[in-house]
Amino acid sequence: MPTKFQKFLENIKAGKRLDFYIFEETLGVFLGSCIFVLFILLMFQCLRLAEFFIIQRASGILLLRICFFMLITFLPVALPLSFLIAILITFGRLSADSELVAMKASGISLFRLSYSVWFLATLVVTLAIALNLSWVPWAEVSVKNTELMIGNTRAVSSIKEGTFTSGFFNLLIFADKTDSQKNRLYKVFIYDEREAKNPLTYVSREAEIVPVKTSDLGAAIVLRLYDGSMHHNDLDENTYEKVDFSTYNLYLKVDGGNHGAVTKPQMIPYLELTKKIDLTTPATYEGRELRGEYWRRIATAISPFIFVLVGIGFGTFRSRSAKTGAVLTGFIILVFYWLIQAVGVGAVQRGNFPAYFAMQLPNLILLILGLARFKLALW
């Protein structure tokens, strides 16, 4: 006859096997859902990526780089959605296959069954916090920098061979031959009238366009001339000057005014964001916007904890198409979540509600809904 202690150990081992079984089921669906959601979100950027490749003639390396940064920016959306879908599918399948009924009949409560899901939620929340506080702002900035780099490489493709091109960074330029793949120009003539009182003329055997990073959020272009000469005719002094050079760098200004995302709060790293918050007050629009972004990151990151209750509550149903129903339910809940959050962002910016309350409002509403559904699933 087994002793009470042996039965106790057997129960512990059985509980661990059960936890691992549910964890393995949920993790597999979560990873698959995350890949699927990221793929869908990236497909929405196909036209944008195609423009970089076809029109701006970006290299494959630059496209892969921008895709990588985009995927990081998508993760704050993909992780909560994938986690919710994973719980809905896992517990929906357990319910549809009557496994959940058998577990409850064996005296295992629904809360006990959720131990492994809470553990997975903790891992997802930890990753989401790291993403929202540091990695996503870095990726947002990197996307803009890469787009600017691609825009710089487009410069050569805008020059037509054998003709004069005006408006090229306020220069008049002629190139006998161009190579957009290498950013090279051959047999180049340039008339620089950016300083009206001091026009310059450049003639060179070869020229190269070199993107130069000047800051974290901006860049410039250097037009590097090889084996040429610079000509200057001063009409006031009635003098003519010629300077021969083997290498000469002509700096071209890039207009950064159209990159409005530079000032967007989601591109600000966590430490810099907190410093900006300390320097502002909620009485100003900037202060409210910065505080709203701070609490939005926190609220989005901890949402998987709320989705445990929501997912189990809505997932414990019998359905012949558990996967289809779970995905649809997950999308509906997430759309509802983001709509409430969008309303909260607007309320914060108008000063109607404090940021810490408005950004947590979606979590509070889903928490109430999740507790109600979880309670109904208990029997």
Buried (B, 14 or more C-beta within 10 A) or exposed (E): EEEEEEEEEEEEEEBEEBBEBBBEBBBEBBEBBBEBBBEEBBEEBEEEBEEBBEEBBBEEEBBEBBBEBBBBBBBBBBBBBBBBBBBBBBBBBBBBEEBBBEBBEEEBEBEEBBBBBEEBBEEBBEBBBEBBBEBBBBBBBBBBBBBBBBBBBBBBBEBEBEEEBEEBBEBBBBBEEBBBEEBBBBBBBBBBEEEEEEBBBBBBEBBBBEBEEEEEBBBBBBBBBBEBBBBBBEEEEEEEEEEEBEEBEBEBEBEBEEBEBBEBBBBBBBEEBBEBBEEBEBEEEBBBBBBBBBBBBBBBBBBBBBBBBBBBBBBBBEBEEBBEBBBEBBBEBBEBBBEBBEBBBEBBBEEEBBBBEBBBBBBEBBBEBBBEBBEEBEE
